[in-house]
Amino acid sequence: MSNTTDRRPLSFLVLTGSRRTDSFNTKLARLAVAAVQANGASASFASVGDFPVPDYDADAETADGIPPGAERFRERLHEVDALIIASPEYNASVPGVLKNLIDWTSRFRPQPFNELQGLLLSASPSMVGGNRGLWALRVPLEHLGARVYPDMFSLAAAHTQLDDEGRITDGTLRERFEANIVNFMNLVEAATHYPCVKKAWVEYLGERPDPAVDRVQAENGQGPAR
């Protein structure tokens, strides 16, 4: 599967979790788009700002329904095989605008994050590269049933590691970034085109597939508290 010339068709949505014009994470997201395309799959870029939603409010949902921004995001998720998020770190956690979009989108039935393959990236001027924010982002995504890839990529000192054209300057880091993308693509290809992988995934975690407890949306508190 590592041979990109015979890769079966795949599509990825690459989302930047920042609305800032000159965001390091937006640059990293665009690098991810290029890496996916260079390795034989289709990729589309989007910003969290493309899906505006108000602060989550259960009363507002009851009165007005789920907002159009979340509806558009759900549609984009249904169009692809996997989601890549490049997210900044705000106070060692998830940016509120990104978490809020996830919360609203999780209100749809069926719940669109369930069994969605995901890869998390970050870039930051700090020496931890936004990694703490990615660990925080895993929590709601995995709670919603997303299959978040174990190996995350965090670019530390991003203000020195990204050149004027948005490329990673350090050769070793650049190779690691591209390897992360390719390895994730290989997993997505296997999970998408070879059904046995779905069963194997839960067995890796020491669980048994069971329709009664599988990661489907039910009356179990998934999504924002009402």
Helices and strands as residue ranges (DSSP letters): G 4-6, E 11-16, H 24-38, E 42-47, G 48-50, H 58-64, H 68-79, E 82-86, H 96-105, E 117-123, H 131-143, E 147-148, E 153-155, H 158-161, H 171-193, H 196-204
